[in-house]
């Protein structure tokens, strides 16, 4: 994720004034209405390949469309908030324009993290930290989110926990207004939807970028009854999710999977199996799926084995050739294999420069299957069954 930068303190004063006059909501856990349990709800994904897609979320009353980066590696949903008088950006959330925007204070039971609370009247604040070392801070609020259902009607979800920040992503991705936290852990949007729907699955699809053009209209993020996802589930490979990263009373922090090996051009990289293991006692290691991180990260021991196989290719071939560039295959526990599409194996940090989309990571920090490797595939997370499904997209 790119660097972030704060905005002027004068805007913060204007925002605080807007908060003081906004209406408040009582906090509710949210029950699953019978009419929602057997339905599916879809959020369109649009954008370009530099962001891996952005979910067009409709927030507030009346609804404002904000574009958030779907992030299965984070539990924090936050938006860049502002007002037309103080900002020159086209992508922000106008808190004064929503009649249902209600800030959470430290006195509220909805304030689940009181580390930054010095008095009950303080705003309930958060800090979200990311794998690239950046962080974003802000305060929590409750608001309404409107989503289309598979029956063609709009459904309003009340009291959704959202973060409001005066920081944003860098100038490189101004079209993205914030992060949509999709990890299984509270207070993520995934955990909210599971509560509202009485369970169900989450699915997402971001189209391929094989021609350098991004068909943003065909991506989606869906929640609900997996049976309603239809033909997209046919021919799906399944992997068991590891119930780790959380205590017995809490959901896991991430979508953890077991990996048994990695191949380059069909040749198994010389990596000892324990390199991929998750250690629940210390909560370190393992492999997660993270749509908020573009590149794929593996433990240094694994990266050395992968690099050795690619070095042999370049010794024989010379420059990068997309027609002959060796494929990467990740083998999961149980035998299912993931082979990313060829164009997703490399990224272009500068014009004319191609780099392998895999980097080394400390084993204690775990390995990450990033968004580039996931593009062009349909993914389904079913926490009730403890499975991850994937297959080639449309």
N, C-alpha and C positions, 0 to 999 in steps of 0.2 A: 504494500500500500504506500502511496506517495506521502511526502511530508505534509504537515498541516500548519495552519497559521491562525492566530487569534484575530478578532476584529475589535474595533474601537470600543472603549468603555462606555461611550455615550449611548451606543445602541443598547447596551445591557440595562441602562437606566430606563430607557423607553420600554424595553421588554418587561421589566419588573413592574412598571406602572400598568401595563396591559394585564399582567397576571393578577394584580391586586383587585381588579374589577371583574375578572372572569368568574363564571359560575363554577360551583364545585359539585363533584359527584361522590356519592358514597361508594366505598370500595366493596366490590362483591367478587367472590371466587368465580362466579359464572357457571351456571349449570348447562347441561346439554339439552336444549329443547328437543322434543321428540321429532319435530319437523325437520331438524337439521341432521339427525344421526345417520341417515342413509343417503345423504347427498354429498356432492363434491362441489368445491368452490375453487375458482380459477382466477389467478392474477396474471395479466400479460407481462412478458419480459421483452423489453425493447432496448435499443442502445447500439453500441458498436463493439468490435472485437477487442478494443483496448481495455474495456471494463469487464468483458465477459458477460455483458447484459445487465440491465437494470430493471427491477420490478416496479411497475407503475402502480403504486399504492395510493388509494383514494382515502384521504384522512380528513376528519373534521366534519362539521355541519355549517354551511354546505360543504360538500367534499372538495378538497384541493388535491390534485394529483402531484405526488412527489415521486422521484425516481431514486430508489434505494438499491444498493448493491446487495444481492442475496449472499448471505455469509453463514454457511453451515458450521463454521468454526467459532462463532461468537453468539453469546446469549443476549447481547445488547442491541436493541433497535433504537436508532437515534436519527434525528433530522437536523439539518442546518436551518435554524429558525431566524426569522427577521421580519422586517416590515418594508413596504414600498418606499417609505420616506428615507430609509437609512442604507439601503443596499442597491447595488447596481447589477445584481445577478438575476438571471431568469429562473433559477432553480433554488427555491427556498420555501419554507413553510411559514405562512403568515398567521401567527397565533391569535392575533386580534380578529382575524376573519373567521374563526371557528367558535360557534356558540357552545360547543361541548368540550372545548379544551379546558382541562382542570389540572393545575399544578399539584403535585404531591408534596406535602409538608412532612417534616420529621415527626409530627404528632400523629400522623396517619398510620394505620396498620398496613397500608400499601407500601410504606417505606421499609423495604426489607433489608437495606444496608444503611446503618446509622453511623458509620465510621466518621463521616464528615458533618455530623449533627452536633451542634453546641447548644442549641435550644429548640424546644418544640416548634417554634415559629419559623425555623429555617427551612429553606427548600431542601427536599431530599435529593442529594447529588449523586452522580456516578462518575466513574472514570473507566473507560474502555481501553485496553491495551492490545496491540496487535503484533503479529509475528515479526514484522519488519522494524519493530522498536518504537513505532509511533503510538501516540495515545490521544484520546479525545475525552474531554470532560464536559459536564453539563448537569441538568437537573431532570428528574422524572416527572411525568405528567400522565394523565388519563385522557383518552380521546376516542372518538368513533372511527371505525374503519368500515368502508362499504365495499363488498365483494360480490361479483356475479356468481350465481349458482349454475349448476348444470341443467337446471330446469328453466333457465332464462330470466330469473327475477333477481333483483338486487336485495341483498341481505345486509343489514347493519349490525356490526359487532360492537357492543358498547364496552367502555372501560378497558380499552386496550392500553397496556403500558408502553409508552413511547418516551424516548429521551429527546431533550431539546438542547442544542449546543450552539455556541457562538463560534465554533471552529468548524472547518469543513475540509474536504479533501483538496488536493492541490489544483493549480491551474490546469494541469494536464487532463483532468477529468471533471470539468465544470458541469457536465450534464448529470452527474450523480450528486444527489442531495444528501446522502447519508448511507447508513447501513441497516439492512433488514436482518436482525439476528435470528438464525434458524437452527441453532444447536438444540439438543433435547433438554437443556438445562433452563430453569427459571432465570430471568423473566422473559425468555425468548418468545417470539411470535409463534413458533412451533408449539411450545408448551401451552400457550393461550388457546390456540386452535384445537389442540387435543382435549383440553378441558371443556371447551364449548361444544365440541362434537362428540364427546364421550369416547374418544380414542381416534381410530382411523390412521391413515398414512399420509405422508407428504411425498410429492413427486415434483421433479423439475426437468426442464429440457431447454438447452441453449443450442441453437443451430451451429453447424460447421462454418468455417471461414475459409474453405478451400479455394475460393476464387478471389479472395481479397475483398469480397463484399459480404456484408452482414445482413441477413434477412431477419431483421429485428421483430417483425410482426408474427413470427411463427414460434417464438419462445413462450414458455409458460411456467408458472408455479402453481401447484394444485394441492388442496387439502381435502380430506374426507374419506369416504368409503372407497377402499382400493378397488372394489368390484366395479365402481362407476368409472374407473379410468379406461375401461374398455380394451380395444385391440392393441393398445400400446404395451400391454402386459404380455402379449403372446411372444413366445420364444425367449423369455427373460431368463437370465442367469441369476442365481441367488447365492448370497454369502451371509453367514451368520454375523450379526453385530455382537461385539464383545461388551458385556455388561460391566464396564469399568469406568473409572474416572469419577465415580460418585459413591456415596455410602449406601448401605442397604435401604435407608429411608429416602434417598434422593435419586433422581434420574441421573444417567451418565452425563458427563460434561460435554462429550464429543461423540461423533459417530466413528467408533473404533472398529477396525476390521483386522482379521488375522492374515498375514502374508507369509507364504512359504518360499517364495523365490522371485527373481526378476530375470528376464531374458533379453538379449540383444541379438536380433537377426536369428532367433531360434536357439541361441547358445546361452545356457544358464550362466549368469554371472557368478564368479567364485565368492559367494557371500555365505557366511555361517548362519544357520537358521535363527540363532538366538538374537541376531542383530535386529530382527523385526519384532521381537517379543515386547508385550506390554507387561509391566510389573505393577500389579495392583497395590502391593504393600507400600510402594514408594510413589505410585502414581506417575511414573516416568516411562518413556519409550512408547512403543506401539506405533500404529499407522492410523491416521484419521483422514477423512474426506473433508476438504475445506474449499468451498466455492469462493471464499473471500480472499484466497491467496492464489495468484495466477500461476506461479511456477510450482513444480513438484520438488520436494525436499526429501532426501534420504540420509540415513546415518553415514558418517564419513567412511566407515568400513565398506558399506554397500556402494558408495559413490566411486571408490577406488576400483572396485571390480567392474562397474559399468564403464568407467573412463578407459580402462585397459582395453575393453572390446571395441570401443569407438576409436581409440587411437590406432588400432590395427586397421580399421576401415580407412582412416585418413592417410595412413602410410601407403595403402594400396591405391586409393582413389584420388588423393589430393584434395581439391576443393569440395565444398558441399554440393551435392547433386540431389534434388528432391526425388528424382526417379529411382535412385539407388540407396538413399539414406536408410540405414538399418532400423527396423521397427523395434519398439520396446513393448514387452509383454509383462504384465504383473500377474503372478499366480497367487490366488487367495487360498487360504486354508479350505480344504474341501475340493479343490481342483478347478474352480471357475477361473477363467483368465480374462483379463482386460487388456486389449490392444488399442491404444489411442490412435486416432486417425493421423496419417503422416504429417499433415500441415500443423498438427498440434504438438509435435515433438520439438519444434524450434520456436524461438521468439526473436524479434528484431528490435533490440534496444536502440539502435541507430540505423538510419537508412543505409542499406547495403551491408549491414552486419548481421549475421545469423549466429545465434547461440543455442546450445542445447538447453531445453526447458527443464533441466534437472540440476539442482544444486546440492552441495553437501550441507549437512546439519549435524549438530551435536546429538548423539544417540539419546541422551537424557531428555532432549526436547522433542523426541519422536520424529517420525516421518510423516509427510503430508502429501496426499494426492491432490494437486491443485486444480484450478478451474480449466486450464488449457487442456489437460488430459481428459477432463470430463465432457468437453464440448462435443456436440453431435451425438450424444448418448442420452437415452431416457433413463432417469434414475428414480427409484422408489424406495423410500425409507419407511419401514413398517415397525414401529417400536413395540406394538402389541405382540407381534410374532417374533420380534427380535431379528429381522432379516433386512438385508439390503439387496435390491434387485436392479439390474441394468441390462440394457440391450441397445442395439443401434437405433437411432432416431428415425424420423420420418423421411 
